Structures are given as C-alpha cells and as structure tokens.
Amino acid sequence: MSTPRSLAVLDIDGVVADARHRLHLLAGEPRHVDWVRFFHAAARDPLLAEGHALAHRLAVDHEIVWLTGRPDYVRDLTTRWLAKHDLPSGPLLMQPEADHRPARLVKLDHLRELAQRRRIGVVVDDDPRVVALLRAEGLPVHPATWSPWSPAFPPQEPDS
C-alpha cells in the first residue's frame, strides 16, 4: 500500500491569478463596495506565469488543493478560470457565502481540517497576514512574492 502524496495548498489571487486589474473596484467607502462585481471580474484575471510554473512543479509530487478567499458563489467562474489556464486539478476550498470572517481565519480553519487527514507539504499564499498566521501555526509556507501584494486585496478586514 502506497502512502498518499502530501498536499500542496495554493491560493489563487496573487499566486496564479493577477487580480490587480480589479482592485479599483474596492476603492471608496467599504459599505459601498460592489463585491459581486469585484469577484465576477476575476473571470478576466491574467495568469501569473511564476505561479503557473510553481503549481505544475508542485503537482509532480504533491496533490494540489486550491484554497481561496473568494466566495463560493464564484465557484464555477473560478473552476473554469483554473481549467482555461491549464492549472493542475484539485479540490477547491472557498469562503462559504454566509461566513463573514476574515479570509485568513477561514483559510486557517480549512488547513487545520486538511492537516487532520493528510500531511501538508507546503502552502503558497501572497498575503503577508496569512503567511504570518500560518507560520505561527507551524505550517510550511512559501510566500508568493512574484506579484506585488496590496492591502486592498484581500480587503482590509476587522480582526474579529
């Protein structure tokens, strides 16, 4: 019986998808942000070549899991985008629509759940807040530094 491959857990925005073209949609008063428009604009995200190459390198000896702060209502859009850009297939974990916690906390919960069942070989994320949180948790993190991270995305969230 063979041992299952360890997991490589990759974020999408800022890792394989360049979301910078839609950051302007987050400008202004937080309560007036059109989140639906912002997330639906992800269909036009350009591919980040560095993230694409890393995902394919990791897929050689890891099982890929996609972990994003995108809400579940853009699951089909996100699945099509990943396929269109020839990214490795794998489960897609997203922010549940009714869950309004900061994405980094939802990601941590997903990772804790995954770690109970499988060994996590690496987590790739561009958000320094996520990287710090996961490192403090003892998870193996590879910061995605190839796309400039913006505090506007993921949006500034209350620390609750």
Secondary structure by P-SEA (a helix, b strand, c coil): cccccccbbbbccccccccccccccccccccccaaaaaaaacccccccaaaaaaaaaaacccbbbbbccccccaaaaaaaaaaaacccccccccccccccccaaaaaaaaaaaaaacccccccccccaaaaaaaaaaccccccccccccccccccccccc
